[in-house]
Amino acid sequence: MRTGSEPMQARSPLRLRCGLAVFGLACAVAGLVLFMEFDRPGWAVACGVLAAVTATDLLVVVRHIRQGPHYQPGRDVPPYDPAKGPGRGRRSSSR
């Protein structure tokens, strides 16, 4: 629920997450190559799986960065209450 007290200039840490994903991908690929070189297939598979997960995260982060900022209501938009329908909200104490 929006309270109206959100920061005006809130930023998303996507660029930091992108940098960390690139670093993690480089480390995972390096581990994959080194463990393959030293004939450790179990560790190589683990680094390969980690590299795949990191690459997927990197793709998602890059997609979100390219989407750009989304609409955020300004200070002139009042906070809203969640919808209260049947079965939602507090129970009445009229028992």
C-alpha positions in Angstrom: 0.0 0.0 0.0 1.2 3.5 -0.8 1.6 5.7 2.2 2.7 8.9 0.5 6.0 9.0 2.3 8.1 7.2 -0.3 11.3 8.9 -1.3 11.0 11.3 -4.2 14.3 10.2 -5.8 14.3 6.5 -5.1 16.8 4.6 -7.2 17.0 0.9 -8.1 20.3 -0.9 -7.5 20.2 -2.5 -10.9 23.6 -1.2 -12.1 25.3 -2.6 -8.9 23.5 -5.9 -9.4 24.6 -5.9 -13.1 28.2 -5.4 -12.0 28.0 -8.1 -9.4 26.5 -10.5 -11.9 29.3 -9.8 -14.4 31.9 -10.5 -11.7 30.1 -13.7 -10.6 29.8 -14.9 -14.2 33.6 -14.3 -14.7 34.4 -16.2 -11.5 32.1 -19.1 -12.4 33.5 -19.4 -15.9 37.1 -19.2 -14.6 36.2 -21.9 -12.0 34.6 -24.0 -14.7 37.7 -23.8 -16.9 40.1 -24.5 -14.0 38.2 -27.4 -12.6 38.0 -28.9 -16.1 41.7 -28.4 -16.5 42.4 -30.2 -13.2 40.0 -33.0 -13.9 37.4 -32.3 -11.2 34.1 -32.9 -13.0 31.8 -32.4 -10.0 33.1 -29.0 -9.2 33.1 -28.1 -12.9 29.4 -29.0 -13.2 28.7 -26.9 -10.1 30.5 -23.9 -11.6 28.7 -24.5 -14.9 25.3 -24.4 -13.2 26.3 -21.3 -11.2 27.5 -19.7 -14.5 24.1 -20.5 -16.1 22.2 -19.0 -13.2 24.4 -15.9 -13.2 24.0 -15.4 -16.9 20.2 -15.7 -16.6 20.3 -13.1 -13.8 22.4 -10.8 -15.9 19.9 -11.1 -18.8 17.0 -10.2 -16.5 18.9 -7.2 -15.1 19.9 -5.9 -18.5 16.3 -6.3 -19.6 15.1 -4.3 -16.6 17.7 -1.6 -17.2 16.6 -1.2 -20.8 12.9 -1.0 -19.9 13.7 2.3 -18.1 11.9 3.9 -15.3 8.2 3.1 -14.7 5.5 5.5 -13.8 5.4 6.5 -10.2 2.7 8.7 -8.8 3.9 12.0 -7.4 3.2 13.8 -4.2 -0.1 15.2 -5.4 -1.6 11.6 -5.7 -3.1 10.7 -2.3 -2.5 7.3 -0.7 -5.2 4.8 -1.2 -6.8 2.2 1.0 -6.9 -1.4 -0.1 -10.2 -2.7 -1.4 -12.4 -4.1 1.3 -14.9 -6.5 0.0 -16.7 -9.5 1.4 -14.2 -11.6 3.5 -11.6 -8.9 3.5 -10.5 -6.5 6.2 -11.4 -6.7 9.9 -14.2 -8.8 11.2 -17.0 -6.9 12.8 -17.4 -7.3 16.5 -21.2 -7.4 16.4 -21.4 -11.1 17.5 
